[in-house]
Amino acid sequence: AFTKETIRRAEEALYTRAQENSALAADLELIQRGAQAPVLERYLPVLYGSTASPLDHISAETLVVLAEPRALFDDCQRAFDEITVSANALKVKLDGLYTDPKAMDFGSQQRLSFSLLLRTGSAITSELSVVQPSIAGSDTKLLGRVRQLTQDRDVVVFAVPDRSAREHLKLLFADESIPFEESLGTALENEPDQNGVYAPLKRGRVTFTDAPVPAGIIIPTANLAVLSVSDLTARSARNKKRSKRIDPTTVTFPFKPGDYVVHATHGIAHFTAIVRQEVAGRERDYFLLEYANDDKLFVPLEQVDRITRYVGPDGSSPRLTRLNTADWSRATNKARKSAKKLAFDLVDLYTRRASIPGYAFSQDTPAQEEMEASFPYQLTPDQESAVADIKLDMEARKPMDRLLCGDVGFGKTEVALRAAFKACQDGRQVMILCPTTILAQQHFETFFSRFTPFDLKVAVLSRFVTPAQQRKALEGFAHGTVNVLVGTHRLLSADVNPHDLGLVIIDEEQRFGVQHKEQLKNMREQVDVLTLSATPIPRTMQMAMSGVRDMSLILTPPPGRKPVEVMVGEYNPDLVSAAIRSELARRGQVYYVSNRVTTIDEAVARVEEAAPEARVGIAHGKMSAKDVENVMLAFQEHEIDVLVATTIIESGIDNPHTNTLIIEDSQRLGLAQLYQLKGRVGRGRQQAYAYFMFPAELPLTEEATDRLTAINELQDLGSGMRIAMRDLEIRGAGSLMGAEQHGNLSSVGFDLFTQMLGEAVAEARGESAELEQTEVTINLPADFFLDEEYLPEVDKRVLVYRRLAAAIDLSDIDALQQETEDSFGALPLAGKNLFDRARIRIRAQRLGVTSVALTNGRLVYQGVEIPREQALKMKSRGAIVYPKSHKLAYPFHRDAEQLMPAALGVLEELGGDDEVEE
């Protein structure tokens, strides 16, 4: 606030000049009135004789935390420069008023810098290694790791927010004589050390805390281990059979408070918060959406599946919808008409294919079984399911067009190999199209080694083979003596004339050009087509979901596979040296990516300086085919330690000994490229590391920052789909649907438009639209919510609520509850009620029940059909059955905590179980 003294100072400094400057006069008038306005900040130097820094008010022992220090100091410097300009104009000195950021001194205060993207000053070096706890899988593994840490006299903190989970672990540790402290409060030492400093945590003991920690870390050199209950959740349940239905939350954009969203009925809004409200004496959570003119909409949890994230054509912010107007209705009607037109175009190919009789392949032969048995590993359940889907398609009398989605290294090639062998068993030929020469070579070697023992001939067309060899391969393919031909887009040339083509396998179709895609589209009308993809564009996924293309998913990684540990930060020669030497010390190899051919020799020099003992090779697209092949062979034979290469290695290199990846100038690469490159390491059982670096001297663009943040955040195995979604979000959706759909994407968003498109596709194919599930009114006096103390991260709560609302199978609910309790501990009562409410909804929908309520001490079910025998049994237990009005009233006189299980129990007795696949 302005005081009389500050106003006097302003008048003395500004009055004379204000007579000649109207803008200055207006500002002086504001000061004289005591108004508060941001524009007046420029006059602070004349209003105050001196100021104080925040550092003046804290003691020397205070820990100072700097969040994003680089950006913080850049912003401070910019502000200081602006104030300096204003001060010079006002002829005022800044001494005593502002501190130049360059001269800022923290003295003896301890500092902790936090950066989302690591900068050189805070990068992890060889002196400070961070490792994952690796305590998931079994109690034996957990106890072994914790016992080792306590015996090593480490400080061990175990973050377990849920009280019951904490008690379970304490009992476990007590049985094994592992020392622990009940909480941080009881862990304080009574006496200071010789320097007068209190050590709050005891060495060699586990200290429990109820603080939520998303993931643990161990720093051996600091004798510190922070464990999280989340570290226990790398479940062996990966190996369980998964439902074939795709969880909608995996193919729509995630959202959190602060994001723009689209409500299917009410339009575009700003999602501000999850709010708790009392309804009929019970607490419920609602999604609060804010519309134009500050209108608010409270969306109950059972309807949150109608909300999707807004992603427009160009990443810009949308206009909020006005509630209670025809605006949204007009926008959706226009978009729906456009979706119908686009759907007819998309379905045209499907219709032509359906009218052309395809080749029905024979049942599996003994040779097929023998070849499949030569695979040295057990297929994952998802692989088995994909193989079954593909064989079923191939044995049908219509051309197959199936999309096989699976992360890098999840075993798509083995599935494709079995499909190719099946085609060859009927004397049909196979073409395998690859986006790169190296991937073509890799596939050639894999197919050659597996097919040759069965007298099948595999050839490759690429610049790695001589013109004479290419001619021989083409002649063999034309005469039918070559069974499988592998290659790049060269296979689409006019001189490739198969004798009897039966199957085309396309690896990463999205990486082919427009002209090649057009040729592939025409090819789909004649032969069976199998497309493989690790990071499909979301439109491809949506088309598969709508039925234009069949799809199989491989979501489970091979047993023993570990997520690649990722570090994103400025280029740091010391870190590069430490990373290379660390990999060489365990007899491994390194990929070093520098994507500019003109400066790749400089990259080689940097590597040789970082690790003089390393044997360095080089590979890029400008080299001759023979030279590239020789380098790749030398690398495969472990004659090269570090391969310096362009993104030529992005696809096709499968070397389990290479477990460190370093990328220079990672800000230049697309998100899908970064993810594909990351997939080149971690293909064995050893822990792999990926370093995504960018120049310290160059500012990152907003898009580059978003891409690097995404690759840093999405480190879990099987993140390919989420990477694809994030990539689309960063780039905008306009490029996917074409210029003519720009307005529709802008008005309703990508997710809702593709949903409309799926409905229009079904209509264009003459299929009945999927009926919307019957709305079930559940009026039971119980609390339904996930408490903030139980699950503090609001984005995770949003995701759980969305998955519950979208679930259509009881198994989905069971799996989600198991996953939630594994991560955050046993559910409190309101959380259990929330999951039981979802189970009640699903069973009621299947039974045709329209409402479930508690009335006058009875559970009342409307719309229920009960067989006579079952009705008699229920009547014997006090139930009242109303056959004509389809109503059931069941007595309930138990504790309130038993209400939800009791209401669910009646429905379980009536039926509504999941259908079991044979």
C-alpha positions, 0 to 999 in steps of 0.5 A: 500500500502507498503511504504518505511518504511514498506518495510524497516521494513520487510527487517530488520525482514525477510532478514536473515531468507529468506536466508534459507527459499525459501517460506519466500524469495518469500514473501519478494520479493513480499513485496519489489515489493509492490505487494498486496497479501492475503498471506502477511497479516501474516507479518502485525506485522512486517510491522507496529509499531502500528495500529488503531481499527475502534472504534478509529475513531467513537465517543462515541455516535455512535451506533455500530450494530453487525450483528451475534455477536456470529459468528462475534466474533468466526471469529475474535477469529479464525483470532486472533489465526492464527495471534498469531501463525504467530507472534510467528513464526516471534518473534514479539509482537502483543501489539499495533497491534491487539486487542484480541477479548476477551478484546474488549471494546465498552466503552460507545457506544450503541450496537445493536445486530442482529441475524438471530437465537436468542442467549441467550443474545438477546432472548426476555424475559418476560420483553420485549414482542413483538406483531403483529400489527393485523390491517388487515381486515378492516379500522375500525380495523386499525383505532381502533388499531392506535387510541389506540396506539396514546391514549396510547402515544406510538411512532407510525411509519407507513412505507408506501413506496407508495406515493398514499397509504400514501396519502390515509391513511393520509386522513383516519386518518385526517377524524378520527382526528388521529394526524400524521406527514407527514414524519420523517423529519417533526417529529423532536422535536425543543427542546432537553430534560433536558438531552440535547438529541433530541427525533426525534419521537413524542409520541401519533402521527403517523409518516409516512416514505417511508422506506420499512418495511416487517412486523410491530411489537409493543413493549408495554413496550417500547411504540413503534409501527412500522407498515407496509403497509404489515400488511394490507394484511391478506385478507379476499379474502382467502374465495374466490374460488381459481382456480384449476390450481396449480401455478407452482411457488408453486411447483418449487424452488424459486430463487434470484440473486446469485443462480444457475438456469437452463434455459430450452433452454440454460442450467445451469447458475448463476443468477446475477441480474435483469438489466434494459436496454433501448430498442427502447427508452423504459426501460425493465427489464431482468434477467442476466444469466452468463454462463461458460467463462463469457458468458452472456444471457439477458432473457426478462421478458416474458420468465422467466418461462423457468428459474428454480432454480438448485437443484441437487442430493446432494446439491453441486454446478453444472458446468456452461453450455458453450453457443453455444456448444452441451453440453446442448443438449447432457445433456437434450437428455440423461435426456429425454431418462431416463425420458421416461424409468422411466415414463413407470415404473410409468405409468404401475400401472396406466395402470393396474388400468385403465384396472380393473373395479372399484366399482362405489359408489352411489349418496349421500343419505339423511343420507350422507347429515344429517351426513355432516350437523352435522359438526359445521363449514362452509367448506372452498371453498377448502374443498368443492372443494376437497369433490366434486372431491373425490365424483366424483372419487368414483362414477366413474367405476375405482379405485380412487387414489387421493392425498389431500394436505392441511396444518396442521389443514386445515380440511383434516380429515373432507374431508376424513370423508365424503368420508368414510361415502359415502363408508359405505353407500354402505355397503363397508368397510373403512381402515384408515392407520396412521403413529403413534398410537396417530394419529390412536387414534385421528382419531378413536375418531373423526370417532366414534363420528360422525359415531355412531349415524348412526349405523356404527361401528368404531374400532381401532387396536393399542397398546392402546387396549387390545389383546382381543379387537383387536381380536374382531375388526379383527373378526368384520372386517372379518365378515362385522360388523365393518364398519371402521377400524383405525390403524397404519401399523398393518392394513397391517398385514396378519391377517387383512382380510376385508369382503368388502373393498371399500376405504383406507385412508392413512394419511401422506404416506411419513412417512411409510417404503419402505415395507409398501409403496410397500403393499400400491402400490399393494392395489391401484390396487384393491380399492379406495385410498385417501392419505392425506398429509401436507408436500408432497415430491415435487416428489409426487406433480410433479407426481400429476401434471403430471396426474399419481395421481389426486390431490386436494388442501386445501390452505385456512385456517379455518376462524379466524386461526392465524399464529403461532409466531415462535422464534428460539434461544439458550436454555434459562431457563428464556425464557422457564419459561416466556413462560410457565407461560405466557401460564398458565396465560391465562389458556392454556397448553404447549407441551415441546418436548425433543426427547431423552427418556434416558434424558427425566426425566432431561427435566421434572426437567428443566420444574419443575424448570422453573415453579414449579406451573405447573402440568407436565406429560410425554409421550414417546414411551417406556411407556406402551400403558395404561400409554400413554393413561392415560397421553393423557386423563389427558392432554385432560381433562386439568389435566396436564399443561405441557406435556413433550414428545418426537415426539410421539405428532407429529401427532394426538394431536388436543387440541385447549387449547394448544398454546405454543410449546417448543422444546429442541434440535430442531437442531436434528429434520428434517424440516418436523418434526419441521413443523408438531410439530408446527402444534400441536399448534394454532388450535384455535382462540388464538395466539400460540407460538413455541420456537425452541431451541438448546444448546448454547454450541454446534455449529450448522451444516450447515444443522441444521442452514438451517432447523432452518432458514427455520422454522423461515422464513416460518411462514405464514399459509399454508407454508407446500408446501414451507417447503417440497421444502426447505427440499428437497433443504437442503437434495438434490434431490438424495434420491427421484429419486433413484441412477440411476437418480443421473447423470440426476439430476446433469446435468439438476436439479430437476425441469427440470427433473421432468418437462421432466418426466411429459411430458414422463408420458403423452406420455407413457399414449398415451396422446397428450402433452400439446401444448405450448402456441403460442408465441405473439410478443408485440411491444408497446412503453411503459416501463415494470418493477417494480421499485426498489423504489416500490418493493425493495426486489429483491427476491419478484420482481423475484417471481412477474415476475415469476408468471406473466410469468407463468400465463395462466388465467386473474384471476391469473393476477388480483389476483396477481395485487391485492396482489401486490398493497395490499402489496406495494401500487398502481402500478406506470405506468411501473408496470401497463403496466407490468400487462397489458402486461401479460393480452394482452399476455393471450387474444392474445394467446386465440384469435390466435393473433401472434403480437400486435404493434403500427405502424404509429398511429395504433394498429396493430393485426396480426393473428386475426379472426373477425366475419363480424358483429363485423368487421363492428362495428369496421370499423365504429370507424375507424378500418381497417380490412384485412380478407385475411391477418387476420390483424386488424389496430385500430387508436390510437391518445391518450396519451402514458399513455393510450397505454396499456389500449387501446391495451388491450381494443381492445382484450377485445372487440374481446374476450379471457375471462377466461372460467367460471366453472359451 
